[in-house]
Amino acid sequence: MFQETQDTENFQVRSVFGIHGQGQSYPAVQAYNTTFRQRRQVEAVALADMTGWQLDEIYRKEGIDPAGMTKPAQRWQGLWK
């Protein structure tokens, strides 16, 4: 959470990023991993939609294997059906 203050002194930030568990047998980790691929795809599609970037390029940069990923229909494709 960020909070703006009147203090103008320099500061440092520490960020902690979680990496999804691999090889873990905990039920919560298993549930997380089953939906992880779907969430990454939804996030990649949203990024492509907001920025106009190519979805395949986003997959490549994120290290997502595009095999099995469905390409969403473009918005304009639904106009002429």
C-alpha positions as a Markdown table, in Angstrom:
| # | Residue | x | y | z |
|---|---|---|---|---|
| 1 | Met | 0.0 | 0.0 | 0.0 |
| 2 | Phe | 1.3 | 3.4 | -0.9 |
| 3 | Gln | 0.6 | 6.6 | 1.1 |
| 4 | Glu | 1.6 | 10.1 | 0.0 |
| 5 | Thr | 3.2 | 12.2 | 2.7 |
| 6 | Gln | 4.6 | 15.7 | 2.9 |
| 7 | Asp | 8.1 | 14.3 | 3.5 |
| 8 | Thr | 10.3 | 15.1 | 0.5 |
| 9 | Glu | 13.4 | 13.2 | 1.8 |
| 10 | Asn | 14.8 | 10.4 | -0.4 |
| 11 | Phe | 13.7 | 6.9 | 0.5 |
| 12 | Gln | 14.3 | 3.3 | -0.4 |
| 13 | Val | 11.7 | 0.7 | -1.4 |
| 14 | Arg | 11.9 | -3.0 | -1.0 |
| 15 | Ser | 9.6 | -5.2 | -3.2 |
| 16 | Val | 8.9 | -8.8 | -2.6 |
| 17 | Phe | 7.5 | -10.8 | -5.5 |
| 18 | Gly | 6.0 | -14.2 | -5.0 |
| 19 | Ile | 6.7 | -17.0 | -7.4 |
| 20 | His | 4.2 | -19.8 | -7.7 |
| 21 | Gly | 5.2 | -23.0 | -6.0 |
| 22 | Gln | 6.5 | -25.8 | -8.1 |
| 23 | Gly | 6.7 | -29.4 | -6.9 |
| 24 | Gln | 4.7 | -28.7 | -3.8 |
| 25 | Ser | 2.1 | -31.0 | -2.6 |
| 26 | Tyr | 0.1 | -28.7 | -0.4 |
| 27 | Pro | -3.6 | -28.4 | -1.4 |
| 28 | Ala | -3.5 | -24.6 | -1.6 |
| 29 | Val | -0.5 | -24.8 | -3.9 |
| 30 | Gln | -2.2 | -27.4 | -6.1 |
| 31 | Ala | -5.3 | -25.2 | -6.4 |
| 32 | Tyr | -3.2 | -22.2 | -7.2 |
| 33 | Asn | -1.2 | -24.0 | -9.9 |
| 34 | Thr | -4.3 | -25.3 | -11.6 |
| 35 | Thr | -5.7 | -21.8 | -12.2 |
| 36 | Phe | -2.3 | -20.1 | -12.7 |
| 37 | Arg | -2.2 | -20.7 | -16.5 |
| 38 | Gln | -5.7 | -19.3 | -16.9 |
| 39 | Arg | -4.9 | -16.2 | -14.9 |
| 40 | Arg | -1.7 | -15.5 | -16.8 |
| 41 | Gln | -3.7 | -15.8 | -20.1 |
| 42 | Val | -6.4 | -13.4 | -18.9 |
| 43 | Glu | -3.7 | -10.9 | -17.8 |
| 44 | Ala | -1.9 | -11.2 | -21.1 |
| 45 | Val | -5.1 | -10.7 | -23.1 |
| 46 | Ala | -5.9 | -7.6 | -20.9 |
| 47 | Leu | -2.4 | -6.2 | -21.5 |
| 48 | Ala | -2.7 | -6.7 | -25.2 |
| 49 | Asp | -6.1 | -5.1 | -25.2 |
| 50 | Met | -5.0 | -2.1 | -23.3 |
| 51 | Thr | -1.7 | -1.5 | -25.1 |
| 52 | Gly | -2.3 | -2.8 | -28.6 |
| 53 | Trp | 0.7 | -5.1 | -28.3 |
| 54 | Gln | 0.7 | -8.4 | -30.1 |
| 55 | Leu | -0.5 | -11.3 | -27.8 |
| 56 | Asp | 2.2 | -13.7 | -29.2 |
| 57 | Glu | 4.9 | -11.1 | -28.2 |
| 58 | Ile | 3.5 | -10.8 | -24.7 |
| 59 | Tyr | 3.5 | -14.6 | -24.3 |
| 60 | Arg | 7.1 | -14.8 | -25.6 |
| 61 | Lys | 8.4 | -12.1 | -23.2 |
| 62 | Glu | 6.5 | -13.5 | -20.2 |
| 63 | Gly | 7.8 | -17.0 | -20.9 |
| 64 | Ile | 4.3 | -18.4 | -21.5 |
| 65 | Asp | 4.1 | -21.3 | -23.9 |
| 66 | Pro | 1.5 | -20.2 | -26.5 |
| 67 | Ala | 0.6 | -23.9 | -27.3 |
| 68 | Gly | -2.8 | -24.5 | -25.9 |
| 69 | Met | -3.6 | -20.8 | -25.3 |
| 70 | Thr | -6.6 | -19.6 | -27.1 |
| 71 | Lys | -6.5 | -16.4 | -29.0 |
| 72 | Pro | -9.4 | -14.2 | -28.1 |
| 73 | Ala | -11.6 | -12.8 | -30.9 |
| 74 | Gln | -10.9 | -9.2 | -31.8 |
| 75 | Arg | -13.6 | -6.8 | -30.8 |
| 76 | Trp | -14.2 | -5.8 | -34.4 |
| 77 | Gln | -14.8 | -9.4 | -35.5 |
| 78 | Gly | -18.1 | -9.5 | -33.6 |
| 79 | Leu | -19.5 | -6.5 | -35.5 |
| 80 | Trp | -20.1 | -8.3 | -38.8 |
| 81 | Lys | -21.6 | -11.6 | -37.5 |
